[in-house]
Amino acid sequence: MERRPLGRTGLETSVLGLGAGQVGSADLDDRAASALLNGALDAGLNLIDTAPSYGLSEERIGRFLSGRRREFLLSTKCGYGVPGVEDWTPECITLGVDQALRRLRTDVIDVLHFHSCPSEVLQRVEVVDALRRAVAQGKVRVAAYSGDNAALQVALSNGAFGSVQTSVNVFDQRALDAAVPRARELGVGVIAKRPLGNAAWRFDTRPAAHDVGQYWERMKAMAVDPGDMDWGELALRFTAHAPGVSTCIVGTANLDNLLRNVRLLAKGPLPEARVSALREAFRRNDAGWDGVI
Ligand SMILES: NC(=O)c1ccc[n+]([C@@H]2O[C@H](COP(=O)([O-])OP(=O)(O)OC[C@H]3O[C@@H](n4cnc5c(N)ncnc54)[C@H](OP(=O)(O)O)[C@@H]3O)[C@@H](O)[C@H]2O)c1
């Protein structure tokens, strides 16, 4: 599996990481969750992304992978969800780091993101300083921001973050015009979230969920014909090889899909003409298509 530098953090990530949102679902039993997590490492992925809001995900990563901790980079998020403490306060960050370390059964988090906070929070020096302190104490390697649109630009401007996580996919390309090239110039790593556009092509009618519903509408408007490729291949190769993207964290509950994604990535970038057609279809139809948070 190809590895790339995560900006100037000194970390190297596999081009495919595991988005462990689905690993947190109670619909997935422990055995399947363990097989998925261990299977991801066996397949050469070295980045796992989770969050306190992803159900059982952090706890399962701790339980099933703590014995293999040196084999992967652990990425999670913070800013909310500490009982009895107000969200987005210094105390919430400090206690949130300690709680995440315990749930994840580790002594260091490689990449810790502020999870989708608005610009206003990024301007509170004391909150950002709490994350800096966690880095200085050796509990976190890289301070990072996860978010989109104007707030992402603010995060890139304030110099506190070594890496960012943002939506990049065939149906969500605005970051490719501004934030991703800027991150690249600054030496900030870019983790592409929702890299398959939540696989919107799987639905015959508009799904009710806000995120994949929006992507489904964009897909219809763009009227992309995947041609001789299946949609998964087109979507994955587009995101993984978009200039400036360090790694893409495909979410899956299905080890077969994960292994298929590994094989697809071995095919390398899409032909230039396919990329241009996808970029052009997005630009032509972009009707205020902000990044989906
Ligand atoms: N920071 C944030 O606010 C935020 C927001 C969203 C996402 N994220 C991160 O990004 C990760 C990925 O995002 P996501 O899961 O929302 O979207 P995604 O990766 O674009 O799409 C995930 C969907 O694609 C399907 N899939 C995977 N491989 C496939 C393949 N080869 N062919 C067809 N379908 C395939 C999966 O279904 P199966 O389970 O059936 O494989 C899953 O339903 C999350 O797990 C999380 O780590 C972060």
The ligand as an SDF file (V2000), in Angstrom:
LIG
                    3D

 48 52  0  0  0  0  0  0  0  0999 V2000
  -15.2960   14.6090   10.8540 N   0  0  0  0  0  0  0  0  0  0  0  0
  -16.5190   14.4320   10.4530 C   0  0  0  0  0  0  0  0  0  0  0  0
  -17.4060   15.2140   10.7730 O   0  0  0  0  0  0  0  0  0  0  0  0
  -16.8300   13.2630    9.5780 C   0  0  0  0  0  0  0  0  0  0  0  0
  -18.0230   13.2140    8.8650 C   0  0  0  0  0  0  0  0  0  0  0  0
  -18.2410   12.1260    8.0330 C   0  0  0  0  0  0  0  0  0  0  0  0
  -17.2660   11.1340    7.9250 C   0  0  0  0  0  0  0  0  0  0  0  0
  -16.1170   11.2140    8.6570 N   0  0  0  0  0  0  0  0  0  0  0  0
  -15.0640   10.1810    8.5780 C   0  0  0  0  0  0  0  0  0  0  0  0
  -14.9730    9.7010    7.2480 O   0  0  0  0  0  0  0  0  0  0  0  0
  -15.2200    8.2870    7.2370 C   0  0  0  0  0  0  0  0  0  0  0  0
  -15.8670    7.8910    5.9400 C   0  0  0  0  0  0  0  0  0  0  0  0
  -17.0580    8.6200    5.7110 O   0  0  0  0  0  0  0  0  0  0  0  0
  -18.4480    7.9230    5.4340 P   0  0  0  0  0  0  0  0  0  0  0  0
  -18.4200    6.5450    5.9220 O   0  0  0  0  0  0  0  0  0  0  0  0
  -19.4920    8.8390    5.9520 O   0  0  0  0  0  0  0  0  0  0  0  0
  -18.5610    7.9700    3.8360 O   0  0  0  0  0  0  0  0  0  0  0  0
  -17.8110    7.1940    2.6390 P   0  0  0  0  0  0  0  0  0  0  0  0
  -16.5350    6.5820    3.0930 O   0  0  0  0  0  0  0  0  0  0  0  0
  -17.7930    8.1360    1.4940 O   0  0  0  0  0  0  0  0  0  0  0  0
  -18.8650    6.0610    2.2640 O   0  0  0  0  0  0  0  0  0  0  0  0
  -19.0920    4.9830    3.1220 C   0  0  0  0  0  0  0  0  0  0  0  0
  -20.0680    4.0330    2.4560 C   0  0  0  0  0  0  0  0  0  0  0  0
  -19.4610    3.4760    1.2920 O   0  0  0  0  0  0  0  0  0  0  0  0
  -19.7300    2.0920    1.2410 C   0  0  0  0  0  0  0  0  0  0  0  0
  -18.5930    1.4540    0.5620 N   0  0  0  0  0  0  0  0  0  0  0  0
  -17.3280    1.2880    0.9960 C   0  0  0  0  0  0  0  0  0  0  0  0
  -16.5790    0.7000    0.0580 N   0  0  0  0  0  0  0  0  0  0  0  0
  -17.3990    0.4780   -1.0080 C   0  0  0  0  0  0  0  0  0  0  0  0
  -17.2060   -0.0790   -2.2790 C   0  0  0  0  0  0  0  0  0  0  0  0
  -16.0230   -0.5540   -2.6840 N   0  0  0  0  0  0  0  0  0  0  0  0
  -18.2810   -0.1440   -3.1190 N   0  0  0  0  0  0  0  0  0  0  0  0
  -19.4910    0.3230   -2.7420 C   0  0  0  0  0  0  0  0  0  0  0  0
  -19.7240    0.8820   -1.5300 N   0  0  0  0  0  0  0  0  0  0  0  0
  -18.6830    0.9550   -0.6800 C   0  0  0  0  0  0  0  0  0  0  0  0
  -19.8870    1.6460    2.6740 C   0  0  0  0  0  0  0  0  0  0  0  0
  -20.8360    0.5900    2.7440 O   0  0  0  0  0  0  0  0  0  0  0  0
  -20.4030   -0.8420    3.3810 P   0  0  0  0  0  0  0  0  0  0  0  0
  -20.3880   -0.6490    4.8520 O   0  0  0  0  0  0  0  0  0  0  0  0
  -21.5000   -1.7320    2.8910 O   0  0  0  0  0  0  0  0  0  0  0  0
  -19.0670   -1.1790    2.7970 O   0  0  0  0  0  0  0  0  0  0  0  0
  -20.4310    2.8920    3.3740 C   0  0  0  0  0  0  0  0  0  0  0  0
  -21.8250    2.8610    3.5020 O   0  0  0  0  0  0  0  0  0  0  0  0
  -16.0830    8.0640    8.4990 C   0  0  0  0  0  0  0  0  0  0  0  0
  -16.0720    6.7180    8.9300 O   0  0  0  0  0  0  0  0  0  0  0  0
  -15.3810    8.9730    9.4630 C   0  0  0  0  0  0  0  0  0  0  0  0
  -14.1890    8.3780    9.9150 O   0  0  0  0  0  0  0  0  0  0  0  0
  -15.8800   12.2720    9.4570 C   0  0  0  0  0  0  0  0  0  0  0  0
  1  2  1  0
  2  3  2  0
  2  4  1  0
  4  5  1  0
  4 48  2  0
  5  6  2  0
  6  7  1  0
  7  8  2  0
  8  9  1  0
  8 48  1  0
  9 10  1  0
  9 46  1  0
 10 11  1  0
 11 12  1  0
 11 44  1  0
 12 13  1  0
 13 14  1  0
 14 15  2  0
 14 16  1  0
 14 17  1  0
 17 18  1  0
 18 19  2  0
 18 20  1  0
 18 21  1  0
 21 22  1  0
 22 23  1  0
 23 24  1  0
 23 42  1  0
 24 25  1  0
 25 26  1  0
 25 36  1  0
 26 27  1  0
 26 35  1  0
 27 28  2  0
 28 29  1  0
 29 30  1  0
 29 35  2  0
 30 31  1  0
 30 32  2  0
 32 33  1  0
 33 34  2  0
 34 35  1  0
 36 37  1  0
 36 42  1  0
 37 38  1  0
 38 39  2  0
 38 40  1  0
 38 41  1  0
 42 43  1  0
 44 45  1  0
 44 46  1  0
 46 47  1  0
M  CHG  2   8   1  16  -1
M  END
$$$$
